[in-house]
Amino acid sequence: MGIGTCRGNVVAVAVAAMVSSVALAQTATPPSLLRPLAGAEVDWSAGTVTASAGAAADMRMPSPDAARPGAERRARAAAVEKLRAALRALCVRGRERLGEKAVETALAHASAVRTEYQSNGGVVLWLGVRFNQIGAVAREPVAATGALAAFSVHSMPLELAPLVVLGGKEMAVPHAQYRQERPPADAIKVRRDDQGRLVLPAGGEGMLDRLAERPVVIYLEKVLP
């Protein structure tokens, strides 16, 4: 084995170790908030939908480098189809699902979050989209990066855009992300009514209108199916 090969192996091992450490750092989401969906994975804590796909190298190409671009295109196309299926199945609220316009808008914002290039020219690719790039029910994607409010509720199913209500007036938040941990002191305690809506406590009238502008973080004790 030559010196160059040894050096290459050392670099490869170092890169693999770095990738592994990053992956471990990103697995803090509790299993209850990581859900498989139509061949993809939804991280309800991070607010992401991710699909992976691989493509083998075309052995007719003269070299792995020449085969790699085609393999990457095929892997991406397969990941897009998995992501499309997952977005169509994603729960907006109750039985409601995303419309085709919202799905295609989200796919237009999807990007590769990880790519592995194999030595023979094959490619494995992870394609992801964030909740704030999805929009709810044909809404435009929300560019906000922070949360207007934190809610605390005992139990509820995982929904992309739950309805919030007060005094008969309701509003769908652009999107929600979830935590299963102790809520912060300023979290607003809400309850779920028999229609599955989150009911704000008295005095929250001013907040209701603003909920359409920014996402919320919901702290819950139990995830309902």
C-alpha positions as MATLAB code, in Angstrom:
seq = 'MGIGTCRGNVVAVAVAAMVSSVALAQTATPPSLLRPLAGAEVDWSAGTVTASAGAAADMRMPSPDAARPGAERRARAAAVEKLRAALRALCVRGRERLGEKAVETALAHASAVRTEYQSNGGVVLWLGVRFNQIGAVAREPVAATGALAAFSVHSMPLELAPLVVLGGKEMAVPHAQYRQERPPADAIKVRRDDQGRLVLPAGGEGMLDRLAERPVVIYLEKVLP';
ca = [
       0.000    0.000    0.000;
       1.454    3.369   -1.019;
       1.807    6.437    1.166;
      -0.799    8.288   -0.895;
      -3.345    5.515   -0.366;
      -2.687    5.433    3.390;
      -3.096    9.188    3.592;
      -6.347    8.945    1.642;
      -7.659    6.301    4.027;
      -6.753    8.426    7.046;
      -8.616   11.395    5.571;
     -11.607    9.188    4.733;
     -11.727    7.840    8.286;
     -11.485   11.361    9.708;
     -14.317   12.566    7.453;
     -16.449    9.541    8.392;
     -15.839   10.232   12.088;
     -16.845   13.858   11.600;
     -20.036   12.855    9.776;
     -20.846   10.369   12.548;
     -20.349   12.982   15.263;
     -22.603   15.425   13.407;
     -25.238   12.716   13.001;
     -25.105   11.916   16.713;
     -25.442   15.606   17.550;
     -28.603   15.730   15.414;
     -30.322   12.729   17.020;
     -31.510   14.525   20.142;
     -35.120   14.340   18.942;
     -37.102   11.823   21.049;
     -38.267    8.740   19.106;
     -41.892    9.759   19.651;
     -41.288   12.875   17.541;
     -39.470   11.030   14.731;
     -42.033    9.436   12.450;
     -41.621    7.411    9.240;
     -44.044    8.575    6.563;
     -44.421    7.164    3.046;
     -40.768    6.190    2.775;
     -39.484    9.442    4.320;
     -38.944   10.650    7.896;
     -40.651   13.539    9.667;
     -38.789   15.176   12.534;
     -41.559   17.018   14.367;
     -39.080   18.636   16.746;
     -36.684   20.018   14.131;
     -39.539   20.704   11.721;
     -38.208   18.743    8.739;
     -39.275   16.100    6.243;
     -36.373   14.092    4.781;
     -36.211   11.354    2.154;
     -33.202    9.356    1.021;
     -32.526    7.461   -2.190;
     -29.550    5.898   -3.921;
     -28.569    5.204   -7.489;
     -25.951    2.826   -8.817;
     -23.329    3.932  -11.279;
     -23.877    3.328  -14.984;
     -21.161    0.790  -15.711;
     -21.160    1.804  -19.366;
     -19.541    5.103  -18.436;
     -15.745    5.271  -18.865;
     -14.999    6.067  -15.210;
     -16.652    6.550  -11.779;
     -16.249   10.316  -12.131;
     -18.111   10.234  -15.431;
     -20.863    8.033  -13.963;
     -21.381   10.059  -10.799;
     -23.431   13.034  -12.181;
     -25.991   10.703  -13.744;
     -26.242    8.660  -10.551;
     -26.769   11.820   -8.541;
     -29.594   12.951  -10.847;
     -31.303    9.571  -10.548;
     -30.897    9.509   -6.771;
     -32.343   12.999   -6.481;
     -35.310   12.125   -8.714;
     -36.084    9.078   -6.562;
     -35.781   11.120   -3.344;
     -38.125   13.772   -4.796;
     -40.798   11.135   -5.414;
     -40.468    9.819   -1.835;
     -40.645   13.369   -0.512;
     -43.702   14.100   -2.663;
     -45.499   11.048   -1.259;
     -44.617   12.031    2.320;
     -45.795   15.621    1.857;
     -49.096   14.397    0.421;
     -49.559   12.211    3.509;
     -48.410   14.814    6.059;
     -51.073   15.695    8.620;
     -52.043   19.363    8.473;
     -54.766   18.834   11.063;
     -57.268   16.069   11.631;
     -57.974   14.449    8.257;
     -56.747   17.462    6.320;
     -53.701   17.070    4.084;
     -51.640   19.419    1.957;
     -52.994   20.468   -1.419;
     -50.964   19.856   -4.554;
     -49.951   23.516   -4.790;
     -48.453   23.414   -1.300;
     -46.705   20.109   -2.054;
     -45.124   21.389   -5.261;
     -44.123   24.671   -3.601;
     -42.382   22.710   -0.869;
     -40.606   20.458   -3.373;
     -39.295   23.541   -5.153;
     -37.532   24.483   -1.892;
     -36.177   20.999   -1.147;
     -32.398   20.694   -0.933;
     -29.809   17.984   -0.407;
     -28.937   17.809    3.284;
     -26.395   15.027    2.830;
     -24.764   13.262   -0.116;
     -22.538   10.175   -0.112;
     -20.411    9.493   -3.174;
     -19.376    5.884   -3.638;
     -16.011    4.969   -5.100;
     -17.596    3.221   -8.081;
     -19.624    6.298   -9.068;
     -22.848    5.480   -7.212;
     -24.580    8.111   -5.069;
     -26.798    8.098   -1.965;
     -28.605   11.372   -1.332;
     -30.807   12.779    1.460;
     -33.290   15.443    0.345;
     -35.069   17.595    2.902;
     -37.610   20.355    3.277;
     -38.353   22.431    6.387;
     -41.819   23.069    7.748;
     -41.479   26.796    7.111;
     -40.938   26.002    3.426;
     -44.103   23.971    3.174;
     -46.843   26.427    4.025;
     -50.202   25.092    5.136;
     -52.977   24.331    2.669;
     -51.838   26.353   -0.359;
     -50.335   29.173    1.723;
     -47.072   30.704    0.645;
     -43.988   29.408    2.564;
     -43.311   31.221    5.818;
     -39.867   32.815    6.036;
     -39.944   33.335    9.809;
     -37.116   31.713   11.758;
     -38.335   32.207   15.318;
     -41.484   31.401   17.237;
     -44.089   33.902   18.341;
     -45.244   31.760   21.229;
     -44.676   28.553   23.122;
     -47.716   26.478   24.026;
     -48.025   23.791   26.661;
     -50.681   21.084   26.245;
     -51.123   17.713   27.929;
     -51.638   15.630   24.783;
     -52.406   15.969   21.089;
     -51.564   14.376   17.734;
     -48.713   15.803   15.673;
     -50.169   18.332   13.235;
     -48.411   20.694   10.861;
     -50.793   23.622   11.348;
     -53.175   23.142   14.288;
     -56.146   25.422   14.771;
     -56.077   27.829   17.705;
     -59.363   29.239   18.981;
     -60.640   31.790   21.480;
     -64.205   32.967   21.917;
     -65.401   31.364   18.702;
     -62.667   32.942   16.576;
     -60.106   30.504   15.180;
     -56.776   30.785   13.393;
     -54.447   28.197   11.867;
     -50.808   28.777   12.772;
     -48.403   28.653    9.776;
     -46.697   25.626   11.298;
     -45.902   24.056   14.640;
     -42.878   22.211   15.984;
     -43.025   19.976   19.031;
     -41.038   19.261   22.178;
     -41.412   16.577   24.844;
     -39.634   18.266   27.710;
     -40.398   20.694   30.497;
     -41.982   23.816   28.963;
     -40.439   27.238   29.585;
     -41.969   29.453   32.239;
     -43.586   31.709   29.641;
     -45.302   28.857   27.748;
     -49.037   29.447   27.371;
     -51.091   26.581   28.755;
     -53.777   25.592   26.261;
     -56.323   22.803   26.137;
     -57.678   20.754   23.259;
     -61.417   20.969   22.682;
     -63.672   18.242   21.261;
     -62.944   19.501   17.728;
     -59.187   19.130   18.175;
     -58.562   22.879   18.375;
     -56.155   24.464   20.854;
     -58.107   26.814   23.109;
     -56.263   29.909   24.326;
     -56.875   31.076   27.891;
     -58.954   34.190   28.514;
     -57.066   37.363   27.707;
     -55.357   35.962   24.631;
     -57.434   37.900   22.102;
     -54.530   40.081   21.033;
     -52.335   37.073   20.357;
     -54.848   35.225   18.192;
     -54.530   37.583   15.211;
     -50.737   37.444   15.356;
     -50.588   33.646   15.233;
     -50.944   33.700   11.449;
     -47.577   35.465   11.168;
     -45.148   33.168   12.991;
     -44.819   29.495   13.922;
     -45.301   28.124   17.422;
     -43.488   25.567   19.543;
     -45.792   23.143   21.349;
     -44.626   21.352   24.487;
     -46.647   18.228   25.182;
     -46.524   15.359   27.626;
     -48.098   12.715   25.409;
     -48.256   12.271   21.633;
     -51.641   10.992   20.483;
     -51.895    8.703   17.433;
];
